[in-house]
Amino acid sequence: MKEQMEVAGVEVDNKIEADIELKQNETVEKIISFDSWNIKLTQVKFMDDTDRHNELTQKNEWLLQRSERDLCLNGNLFIMQESFSRKGKICIKKTALPHARPTKAIDGDLKVKVSDTGWDFFMMGNTNEKMDTWEILEFEGGQIEITKTLHAWQANQRPDTLGHKMPLFLSNTWGDRSRDSCISEVFIKKEIDAAVKLGVDIVQIDDGWQKGVTSNSVFAKEKNGVWEGFWASDPDYWTANLERLPNGLEPIIEYAKEKNIKVGLWFAPDSFDEFANWQKDTDFIIETYEKFGVENFKLDSIKAETETGNQNLQKFFSAVNARSNGQVVFDLDITAGTRPGYFGALQVGPLFVENRYTDRGNYWPHQTLRNLWQLSHWIDPKRLRMEFLNNTRNPNMYEGSPIAPIKYPPATLFATIMFSNPLGWFEISNLPEDYIAQVAPLVKIWKNHREELFANSILPIGNVPDGIEYTGFLSVPSASRSGYILIFREFNADKCYELDLSEFDCEPTSIDVLFGKGCIEMTNGKLNVQVDNKLDFIFAKINR
């Protein structure tokens, strides 16, 4: 007798089962059950590989209903909340994003089943990868509580050292597209001199300081540049390039120390043979840290395409953390390749989010602000490295746009990313004097206040940035600390804007404008702000 097939539209009275059928290699890591029918499920999807993508978050919601009882969803972040108690669970899968995992989810990371009394949520794993990949957090309230809970949890995953807790202003010359052609001792010393004027904390030397040649080098073709297999191509690959730096790194680092500037370096863990050289990479980082005091490294060229490769990469991260006592800080590039990203390397940070260039016409200040604003709902801004550029370069690439980079005051460009880890994606020594004169005072104010600013929860407020909105961030004050507010007037005709902040419990005794043309006040949770000019902002301190 043939098995009877379910016919669409014909009602059936199936028995509700609390278990699920497992596919080959699937395993259930954790189960959450709600004894309530009134559950809202939120799936937050993320994107990295930002050389090819720009919309980095997407939120999907279900008000669960018994007819829709077999959801199978992929992702790293899910939120379940009971509608009336407002209590909920945040479920985080501590792996790379679905597209970048060595082992793909077979039938979904989260499976939803209706039960006799409510809903069961199955958090799935795979026997081919490490277990215990799920973290479950509890919250009560709305988006504010969700964001605070996520940020606090992420902060606890990182080493408790200043470099991991306090955002620093870092510069990197690659953003002006000269790549490694400009690297020399004379040039880097000019960068350090200019860094003092601008207020930069760390001058990072990108690809080109080392003897070995990469595939990104301007000399890649004539010198057979590589993008992995560094140790095999040259045992001295990660020594100073004596043609460009004839005296090595030491005089540059000493010159920087005299001016209270740190030097950072670009480095590429060797992806070859599933990161088989991870111990050599670790030794190089630690030796450079101990010999020169270099604490900041930008990590690039990573291709973690197998589970063994990913495990060896994680060993590299952990070993450097342990041997440096958390003093070495990695900027993990997530712009390309197969990389652990937002949730797969929580002990590493900040994340180097995007490469944008005026040369290609793909640097738009409002787009970078938008990405930071949207990510900040879920990702601690202290984990994000976001860029601003020299807006006087390549204005022809933006002809006719009222929100072209050249239209923004340089101080606004810095403000768009100053509630994260700022990246000066340019050659500082080639910035116009007027640019430095406008940005440096704001950088000085930011540095004077950043310890208190970043001790608070940082939350996005206002509307989603799109080039024409009022938008911003709030460093939420507490009973013992002041708070900070940053409001942008994008290309908007209205000088004045009102925003309800009553949910944030941040009623001030007074508000001091620290930078910007306009005024700001708050009464009974209502913020009223006036920003005099389009594409400008106000940065203020909230006194409690």
C-alpha positions in Angstrom: 0.0 0.0 0.0 1.4 3.3 -1.0 2.1 5.9 1.7 -0.6 8.5 1.8 0.7 11.9 0.7 -0.4 15.1 2.5 -2.6 17.2 0.2 -2.3 21.0 0.3 -5.4 22.6 1.8 -6.7 19.4 3.4 -6.8 19.8 7.2 -4.9 17.1 9.2 -4.7 16.5 12.9 -1.1 15.5 13.3 0.3 14.6 16.7 2.6 17.3 17.9 6.1 15.9 18.6 8.7 17.6 20.9 11.6 16.0 19.1 13.1 16.4 15.7 14.5 14.1 13.0 18.3 14.5 12.7 20.1 14.4 9.4 23.5 12.7 9.0 26.2 14.5 11.1 23.5 16.8 12.8 23.4 17.1 16.5 21.3 19.1 19.0 23.5 21.1 21.2 20.8 22.9 23.3 17.0 23.2 23.6 14.9 26.1 24.8 11.3 25.6 25.6 8.6 28.3 26.2 5.3 27.3 27.8 3.5 30.1 26.0 1.9 30.5 22.6 2.8 34.2 22.4 6.4 34.2 21.3 8.1 36.5 18.9 11.2 35.1 17.2 13.8 37.4 15.7 16.5 36.3 13.3 19.4 38.7 12.8 21.5 38.0 9.7 24.9 39.5 9.2 27.3 39.9 6.2 31.0 40.5 6.1 33.1 40.1 2.9 32.6 43.8 2.6 34.6 44.3 -0.5 31.5 42.8 -2.2 28.7 43.7 0.3 27.5 46.8 2.0 24.2 46.0 3.7 25.7 44.2 6.8 22.6 43.4 8.9 19.1 42.2 8.2 16.4 41.5 10.7 13.5 39.0 10.2 10.7 38.5 12.6 8.0 35.9 13.2 5.1 36.1 15.6 4.9 32.4 15.9 1.7 30.6 15.0 0.9 26.9 15.2 0.5 26.6 11.4 4.1 27.6 10.9 5.6 25.0 13.1 8.6 23.7 11.2 11.0 26.7 10.7 14.6 25.9 10.0 16.8 29.0 10.0 20.5 29.7 9.4 22.4 32.3 11.3 24.3 33.3 14.4 21.9 35.4 16.4 18.3 34.6 17.3 16.0 36.2 19.9 12.9 34.7 21.5 10.6 36.8 23.6 7.4 36.1 25.4 5.0 38.9 24.5 3.5 39.7 27.9 6.2 39.1 30.4 8.8 40.7 28.0 11.2 38.0 29.2 13.4 36.4 26.5 16.5 34.5 25.4 19.3 35.6 23.1 20.9 32.7 21.3 24.3 33.2 19.8 26.2 30.7 17.7 29.9 31.3 18.3 31.1 30.5 14.8 31.8 32.2 11.5 28.8 33.4 9.5 27.0 30.6 7.6 28.6 31.4 4.3 32.1 31.4 5.8 31.9 28.2 7.9 34.2 25.3 7.0 31.2 23.0 7.9 27.9 24.3 6.5 24.7 23.9 8.5 22.9 20.9 7.1 19.3 21.8 7.7 19.4 25.0 9.7 21.2 26.4 12.8 17.9 26.8 14.6 14.9 24.6 14.3 11.5 25.6 15.7 8.8 23.1 16.7 5.4 23.6 18.2 4.8 21.6 21.5 1.7 20.8 23.5 2.1 23.9 25.6 4.2 26.3 23.5 7.4 26.2 21.5 10.6 24.3 21.4 13.8 25.8 19.9 16.6 23.4 18.9 20.1 24.8 18.6 21.9 22.7 16.1 25.5 21.6 15.8 27.5 19.4 13.5 29.6 16.4 14.5 32.3 17.6 12.1 33.0 20.7 14.1 33.7 21.6 17.7 30.8 21.3 20.1 29.4 23.8 22.6 29.1 26.6 20.0 25.9 28.1 21.5 25.6 30.8 24.2 22.3 31.7 25.7 21.7 35.0 27.4 18.6 36.2 29.3 17.0 39.6 29.1 13.8 41.4 30.0 12.5 44.4 28.1 12.9 45.8 24.6 15.7 46.6 22.1 17.6 48.7 24.5 17.9 45.8 26.9 18.8 43.4 24.1 21.6 45.6 22.9 23.0 46.3 26.4 23.0 42.5 27.1 24.8 41.7 23.9 27.4 44.4 24.3 28.2 43.5 27.9 28.5 39.8 27.0 30.9 40.6 24.1 33.0 42.8 26.3 33.5 39.9 28.7 34.9 37.7 25.9 37.9 39.9 25.3 41.0 40.3 27.4 40.7 42.8 30.2 43.5 45.1 28.9 43.4 48.7 27.8 44.1 47.8 24.2 40.9 45.7 24.1 38.7 47.9 26.1 39.7 51.5 25.0 39.2 52.5 21.4 42.3 54.1 19.9 42.7 56.3 16.8 44.7 54.4 14.3 46.0 55.6 10.8 46.8 53.4 7.8 48.2 54.7 4.6 46.6 52.1 2.3 43.4 54.1 1.9 45.1 56.6 -0.4 45.8 53.7 -2.8 49.6 54.1 -3.1 49.7 50.6 -1.6 53.3 49.7 -0.6 55.0 52.0 -3.1 55.4 54.8 -0.6 56.9 52.8 2.3 60.3 54.2 3.4 61.9 55.3 6.6 61.6 59.0 5.6 57.9 58.6 4.6 56.9 56.8 7.9 58.6 59.5 9.9 56.6 62.1 8.1 53.5 60.1 8.9 54.5 60.1 12.6 55.1 63.9 12.5 51.7 64.4 11.0 50.1 62.0 13.4 51.2 64.3 16.3 49.4 67.2 14.7 46.2 65.2 14.0 46.1 63.4 17.3 46.5 59.8 16.1 47.4 57.2 18.7 48.8 54.5 16.3 50.5 54.8 12.9 50.0 51.4 11.3 52.4 50.4 8.5 50.4 48.3 6.1 51.7 45.6 3.6 55.1 46.6 2.4 57.2 47.0 5.6 58.3 43.3 5.3 60.9 41.7 3.0 58.4 39.3 1.4 56.2 40.5 -1.5 52.4 39.9 -1.5 49.9 39.6 -4.3 48.7 43.2 -3.4 52.1 44.8 -3.9 52.7 47.2 -6.7 55.6 44.9 -7.5 53.6 41.7 -7.3 54.1 40.6 -10.9 57.8 41.2 -11.3 58.6 39.7 -7.8 56.1 36.9 -7.8 54.0 38.1 -4.9 52.1 35.5 -2.9 48.9 35.6 -0.7 49.7 32.5 1.4 52.7 30.1 1.8 54.8 33.0 3.2 57.2 30.9 5.2 57.8 28.5 2.2 58.4 31.3 -0.2 61.1 32.9 2.0 62.1 32.0 5.6 62.9 35.7 6.1 59.6 36.8 4.7 58.6 38.6 8.0 61.8 40.6 8.5 62.1 44.3 7.7 62.5 45.2 4.0 66.0 46.7 4.0 65.6 48.2 0.6 62.8 50.4 2.0 63.8 50.5 5.7 67.6 50.2 5.5 67.9 50.6 9.3 65.1 48.2 10.1 62.1 48.9 12.3 63.9 50.0 15.4 64.7 53.6 14.5 61.1 54.2 13.3 59.7 52.8 16.5 62.1 54.8 18.7 61.2 58.0 16.7 57.5 57.3 17.3 58.1 56.7 21.0 59.8 60.1 21.4 56.6 61.6 20.1 54.2 59.5 22.2 53.0 57.6 19.1 52.7 53.8 18.8 53.6 51.9 15.6 51.4 49.1 14.3 52.1 46.5 11.6 50.2 44.6 8.9 50.5 40.8 9.2 49.1 37.8 7.4 48.8 34.5 9.3 49.8 31.8 6.8 46.7 30.1 5.5 48.8 27.5 3.6 48.2 23.9 4.6 45.4 24.7 7.0 47.5 27.2 9.0 50.1 24.5 9.7 52.6 27.3 10.5 50.4 28.9 13.3 53.2 28.4 15.8 55.7 30.2 13.6 53.2 33.0 13.2 52.7 33.1 17.0 56.4 33.2 17.6 56.8 36.1 15.1 54.1 38.2 16.8 55.4 37.6 20.3 59.1 38.3 19.3 58.0 41.5 17.6 56.0 42.5 20.6 58.8 41.7 23.1 61.6 43.2 21.0 60.0 46.4 19.7 56.9 46.8 21.9 54.6 46.6 18.9 51.1 45.7 20.3 48.8 46.4 17.3 48.7 44.1 14.2 46.2 44.2 11.4 45.5 40.6 10.3 44.7 40.1 6.6 44.8 37.4 3.9 43.0 34.8 6.1 41.3 31.9 4.4 39.9 29.5 7.1 38.3 27.1 4.7 38.5 23.8 6.6 37.7 22.9 10.2 41.3 22.0 10.8 42.4 25.3 9.4 39.9 27.2 11.6 41.0 25.3 14.7 44.7 26.1 14.0 43.7 29.8 13.5 42.0 29.8 16.8 45.1 28.3 18.4 47.1 31.2 17.0 44.6 33.7 18.5 44.6 32.0 21.9 48.4 31.5 22.0 49.1 35.2 21.2 46.6 36.3 23.9 48.1 34.0 26.5 51.8 34.7 25.7 51.3 38.5 25.6 48.9 38.6 28.6 46.3 40.2 26.3 48.5 43.1 25.4 48.7 42.3 21.7 45.6 43.6 19.8 44.6 42.2 16.5 42.5 44.2 14.0 40.9 41.3 12.2 40.1 42.2 8.6 36.7 40.9 7.5 36.6 42.6 4.1 37.3 39.4 2.1 38.2 35.8 2.3 36.8 33.1 4.6 37.2 34.6 8.1 35.7 34.0 11.5 34.3 37.5 11.8 31.6 38.9 14.2 31.0 35.7 16.2 33.8 33.3 15.3 36.7 35.1 17.0 35.2 36.9 20.0 38.5 37.1 21.8 40.0 39.1 18.9 39.3 42.7 18.0 38.6 45.2 16.8 37.1 44.0 13.6 38.4 45.9 10.5 35.0 46.2 8.9 35.5 47.7 5.4 37.8 49.0 2.7 36.3 52.0 1.0 38.2 54.3 -1.4 37.4 57.7 -3.1 39.5 56.3 -6.0 36.7 53.8 -6.7 33.8 56.1 -5.7 32.7 53.7 -3.0 33.5 55.8 0.1 30.3 57.6 1.2 30.4 59.0 4.8 26.7 58.3 5.3 27.1 54.7 4.2 29.9 54.1 6.8 27.8 55.8 9.4 24.9 53.6 8.4 26.9 50.4 8.8 28.2 51.4 12.2 24.7 52.5 13.4 23.0 49.3 12.2 25.8 46.9 13.5 25.7 48.7 16.9 22.4 47.3 17.7 24.0 43.9 17.9 27.8 44.3 17.9 29.7 46.2 20.6 31.0 49.4 18.9 34.2 48.9 20.8 34.8 45.8 18.6 34.5 47.8 15.3 37.2 49.6 13.4 35.5 52.1 11.1 37.1 54.5 8.6 37.1 58.1 7.4 39.1 59.3 4.4 40.7 62.3 2.9 37.7 63.8 1.2 39.7 66.2 -1.0 40.9 63.3 -3.2 38.9 62.3 -6.3 36.0 64.7 -6.1 35.3 63.9 -9.8 34.1 60.5 -8.8 31.1 62.1 -7.0 30.0 64.9 -9.3 26.5 66.1 -8.8 25.8 64.5 -5.5 24.9 66.8 -2.6 26.3 64.2 -0.1 29.6 63.6 -1.9 32.5 63.3 0.6 33.9 66.7 -0.4 30.6 68.3 0.9 31.3 67.2 4.5 33.3 69.2 6.9 36.3 67.1 7.8 35.3 67.1 11.5 32.0 65.5 10.6 33.9 62.7 8.8 35.7 61.9 12.1 32.5 62.2 14.1 30.8 59.6 12.0 33.1 56.9 13.4 34.3 58.3 16.7 31.9 56.1 18.8 33.9 53.1 17.5 37.6 52.6 16.9 38.5 55.4 14.5 40.6 54.6 11.4 42.3 57.3 9.5 42.3 55.6 6.1 44.8 57.9 4.5 48.3 59.2 4.3 48.3 61.8 7.1 51.3 63.6 5.7 49.3 64.3 2.5 46.3 65.8 4.3 45.6 69.5 3.6 46.6 71.7 6.5 43.0 72.9 6.7 41.7 69.4 7.1 44.0 68.8 10.0 43.1 72.1 11.5 39.4 71.2 11.5 39.7 67.6 12.8 42.5 67.9 15.4 40.4 70.0 17.9 37.6 67.4 17.9 40.1 64.5 18.2 41.6 66.2 21.3 38.1 66.6 22.9 37.3 62.9 22.0 40.5 61.7 23.6 39.9 63.8 26.8 36.4 62.2 27.2 36.8 58.7 25.7 37.5 56.8 28.9 34.1 57.9 30.3 32.4 57.7 26.9 33.3 54.1 26.3 32.8 53.0 29.9 29.0 53.4 29.2 26.8 51.4 26.9 26.8 52.9 23.4 23.4 52.7 21.6 22.2 54.0 18.2 19.5 56.6 18.4 17.3 58.5 15.9 16.6 57.3 12.4 18.6 54.9 10.2 21.3 56.9 8.5 20.6 57.2 4.7 22.1 60.7 3.9 18.9 62.7 4.7 18.0 61.9 8.3 18.7 63.0 11.9 20.6 60.2 13.5 23.2 59.5 16.1 24.5 57.6 19.2 24.0 57.8 22.9 26.7 56.8 25.5 24.1 56.1 28.2 24.8 57.8 31.5 24.5 56.0 34.8 24.1 57.2 38.4 27.9 57.5 38.7 29.0 58.5 35.2 28.1 61.2 32.8 26.9 60.3 29.3 27.5 61.6 25.8 25.3 62.2 22.9 26.2 62.6 19.2 23.5 63.9 16.8 24.0 64.2 13.0 22.0 66.4 10.7 22.4 64.7 7.4 21.2 66.5 4.2 18.1 67.6 5.9 16.2 70.9 5.5 15.2 71.1 9.2 17.5 72.8 11.6 15.6 71.4 14.6 14.8 67.9 15.7 13.0 66.3 18.6 13.8 62.8 19.9 12.1 60.9 22.6 14.8 59.4 24.9 12.6 58.7 27.9 13.3 54.9 27.6 17.0 55.5 28.2 16.6 57.0 31.7 19.1 59.7 30.9 17.5 62.9 32.2 20.3 65.3 32.8 21.0 68.1 35.3 22.6 69.9 32.4 24.0 69.3 28.9 27.3 70.8 27.7 28.0 71.1 24.0 31.6 69.9 23.4 31.7 70.4 19.7 29.4 71.7 16.9 27.4 74.7 15.9 23.9 74.6 17.4 22.2 73.9 20.7 20.8 71.0 22.6 18.5 70.5 25.6 16.4 67.8 27.3 13.2 68.0 29.3 11.1 65.1 30.5 13.0 62.7 28.3 12.4 64.8 25.2 15.6 65.8 23.4 15.5 69.0 21.4 18.5 69.7 19.2 19.4 72.4 16.7 22.2 71.7 14.2 22.8 74.9 12.2 24.2 73.4 9.1 23.5 70.4 6.9 26.0 67.5 7.0 27.1 68.7 10.5 26.6 67.4 14.0 26.6 68.2 17.8 28.6 66.3 20.3 27.6 66.9 23.9 28.1 65.7 27.5 25.1 64.7 29.6 25.7 65.6 33.2 23.8 63.7 35.9 
